[in-house]
Amino acid sequence: MSIQRHPAAGQTLVIFALVLALFLVGMLALVADLGAVFVAYNRVDDGTLLAVQAGASAIDQGSFYGGQLRLDAGAAEQRCRDSLAAAQLQGSCGADTRSVTADVRQAVALPVPLLGVRAPVHVRRTARPAFGGSSAVTTT
């Protein structure tokens, strides 16, 4: 007694294997793209944070020794720009006597580009001057 197989036997298994393979490749591409975006966001965020911290360190010494904590707005903005340039980031900095702000936008190239799309990353940070003591002390 011989068993006859239908010519389409096993077709479901082959189709399932192909669909599963395509699904896994798509998920791998998604994971790679998201990883690249997260790494780029952290790099931009760290650079922006360092830039505003550098700007916030530009304390106006005249007002500080007069008992007020204010920024030298011009120096704060310049330090912020210099820090962004050192981190190789394109962005803008703004400062007044109370705070310094950096705004950075970057388009991230994805490792698995779909239709030539680049992922946008945008970070905006603001910092204020800070002093750890309760009063200014003049030393001679």
C-alpha positions as CSV (number, residue, x, y, z in Angstrom):
1,M,0.0,0.0,0.0
2,S,1.6,3.3,-1.1
3,I,0.6,6.7,0.1
4,Q,0.1,9.3,-2.5
5,R,1.1,12.8,-1.6
6,H,-0.7,15.8,-3.0
7,P,1.6,18.0,-5.1
8,A,0.9,21.0,-2.8
9,A,1.8,19.2,0.4
10,G,4.3,21.2,2.5
11,Q,3.4,24.5,0.8
12,T,2.1,26.0,4.1
13,L,5.4,25.3,5.8
14,V,7.4,27.0,3.1
15,I,5.2,30.1,3.0
16,F,5.3,30.3,6.8
17,A,9.1,30.1,6.7
18,L,9.4,32.9,4.1
19,V,6.9,35.2,6.0
20,L,8.8,34.6,9.3
21,A,12.2,35.4,7.6
22,L,10.8,38.6,6.2
23,F,9.3,39.6,9.5
24,L,12.6,38.9,11.4
25,V,14.6,40.9,8.8
26,G,12.1,43.8,9.2
27,M,12.4,43.7,13.0
28,L,16.2,43.6,12.7
29,A,16.1,46.8,10.5
30,L,13.8,48.5,13.0
31,V,16.1,47.7,15.9
32,A,19.2,48.9,14.1
33,D,17.4,52.2,13.1
34,L,16.1,52.8,16.6
35,G,19.5,52.1,18.1
36,A,21.1,54.6,15.8
37,V,18.5,57.3,16.7
38,F,19.0,56.7,20.4
39,V,22.8,56.9,20.1
40,A,22.5,60.1,18.1
41,Y,20.0,61.6,20.5
42,N,22.3,60.9,23.5
43,R,25.2,62.5,21.7
44,V,23.3,65.6,20.8
45,D,21.7,65.8,24.3
46,D,25.1,65.5,26.0
47,G,26.7,68.1,23.8
48,T,23.8,70.5,24.3
49,L,23.9,70.0,28.1
50,L,27.7,70.7,28.2
51,A,27.2,73.8,26.0
52,V,24.6,75.3,28.4
53,Q,26.7,74.4,31.4
54,A,29.7,76.1,29.8
55,G,27.6,79.2,29.2
56,A,26.1,79.1,32.7
57,S,29.7,79.3,34.1
58,A,30.1,82.8,32.6
59,I,29.1,84.6,35.8
60,D,29.3,88.4,35.8
61,Q,32.0,89.0,38.5
62,G,31.0,92.6,39.1
63,S,27.4,91.7,40.1
64,F,28.6,88.6,41.9
65,Y,30.8,90.5,44.3
66,G,28.0,93.0,44.6
67,G,25.8,90.3,46.0
68,Q,23.8,89.2,42.9
69,L,24.3,86.2,40.7
70,R,24.0,87.2,37.1
71,L,25.4,86.0,33.8
72,D,27.7,87.9,31.5
73,A,25.3,87.4,28.5
74,G,27.9,87.9,25.8
75,A,30.5,85.6,27.4
76,A,27.8,83.0,28.2
77,E,26.6,82.9,24.6
78,Q,30.1,82.7,23.3
79,R,31.1,79.8,25.6
80,C,27.9,78.0,24.6
81,R,28.8,78.4,20.9
82,D,32.4,77.3,21.4
83,S,31.2,74.2,23.3
84,L,28.8,73.3,20.5
85,A,31.5,73.7,17.9
86,A,33.9,71.6,20.0
87,A,31.2,68.8,20.0
88,Q,30.8,69.2,16.2
89,L,27.1,70.2,16.6
90,Q,25.2,72.7,14.6
91,G,22.9,74.8,16.8
92,S,22.1,78.2,18.2
93,C,22.8,79.7,21.6
94,G,21.1,82.6,23.4
95,A,21.7,84.1,26.8
96,D,20.5,86.9,29.0
97,T,21.5,87.8,32.6
98,R,19.4,85.0,34.1
99,S,19.9,81.9,31.8
100,V,21.5,80.5,28.7
101,T,19.7,78.3,26.1
102,A,21.0,76.0,23.4
103,D,18.9,74.6,20.6
104,V,20.3,71.8,18.4
105,R,18.7,70.0,15.5
106,Q,20.3,67.2,13.6
107,A,19.1,64.8,10.9
108,V,20.4,61.3,11.6
109,A,21.3,58.9,8.8
110,L,19.7,55.5,9.5
111,P,21.8,52.3,9.0
112,V,18.8,50.7,7.1
113,P,17.5,53.7,5.1
114,L,13.9,53.3,4.0
115,L,13.0,55.6,1.1
116,G,16.0,57.8,1.9
117,V,14.4,59.0,5.2
118,R,16.6,60.6,7.8
119,A,15.4,60.8,11.5
120,P,15.3,64.3,13.0
121,V,16.7,64.8,16.5
122,H,15.9,68.0,18.4
123,V,17.3,69.0,21.8
124,R,16.7,72.3,23.7
125,R,18.4,72.9,27.0
126,T,18.4,75.8,29.4
127,A,20.7,76.5,32.3
128,R,21.0,79.1,35.0
129,P,24.1,80.2,36.9
130,A,24.7,78.5,40.2
131,F,26.9,79.1,43.1
132,G,27.5,76.6,45.9
133,G,28.1,79.0,48.7
134,S,25.8,81.3,50.6
135,S,27.9,84.5,50.0
136,A,30.8,85.8,48.0
137,V,34.1,86.1,49.8
138,T,36.9,88.4,48.6
139,T,40.4,87.0,49.2
140,T,43.5,89.0,49.2
